[in-house]
Amino acid sequence: MNALFRVRSDCRLCHSRALDLAAPLAEISVATPNFKIVGADRDAPVFRIPVPLELYHYRGCGHSQILHIGNPEILRDYV
């Protein structure tokens, strides 16, 4: 995964695609400048590009989750 984030299209529990937006929250970057990310300066996309932070609710199982997932390879060295 080379992208900053990916988007799920189904529920992690029941794999349903029947969802409703429960809470539209403000976008955030994958990382903040207080993270030390090897090879990234303060102007790197990981600190600048916003990622949607929206909470969705699945009608089938009732699970709530965020569909935009930050790249774990970028954050693996988070201290």
N, C-alpha and C positions, 0 to 999 in steps of 0.2 A: 504494500500500500504506500504509494508515494504522495498521495494527496494529503492535505491538512486534516480532512475529515471525510467520512462517508455517510450516506443516508440509508437507514433501514427502510424497507417497504412493508415489513410484516412484524407481527408481535413476537417478542422473544419467547413467550410462553406457549401461546396457542397457534401461532403462525397465521392468524387472521389478518386480513387487510381492512376490516371494518373498524374505522377509527374516527374519533372526533377530536378536534383541537380543544384541549381543556384549559390551557393557560398560555397565551402568547407572551413570552418574556423577551426582554431586550437581548440583542445579539451580543456575543462575547468573542474574544479571540481565543485560540486554542491554548495559548500560553500568555503569561504576563511577564514584563521585564524582570521581575524578581526571580523567575526561573533561570537557571543556568542551562542553556541548551548548547551543546557542543557545535561549533561552526555557525552559530546564529548570532548576529549583532542585533542591536535594538531596532533596526529598520527591517529585519527579516519578516517575510510574510506570516510566519507563525505568531508574531506579535501584532500584526496590522490587520490581517484579513478577518472580518467578523464571521462567526458561525451562528446560525440560528439556534436559539435556546427556547424551544417550544415544547410544552408538555402535552402529550396525546393520551387519550383514554380509549382502550379497546372495548367495543361493545360486547364481544363474545365472552371474554374471561374477566373483564373489569380491571385488568392490569393497566397501570399508567407508566409511561416511559418517554424519554427524549429520543427522537429519531436520528438526530445529527450526532455522530460519534467521532470524537477526536482520534487522530491517528496514534495508537499506543507506541509506535516506534519513535515518535517525536518526544513523547513524555516518559520513556522508559528510564531515563537517568534523572528523573525528578527527585529532588532531595527534600 
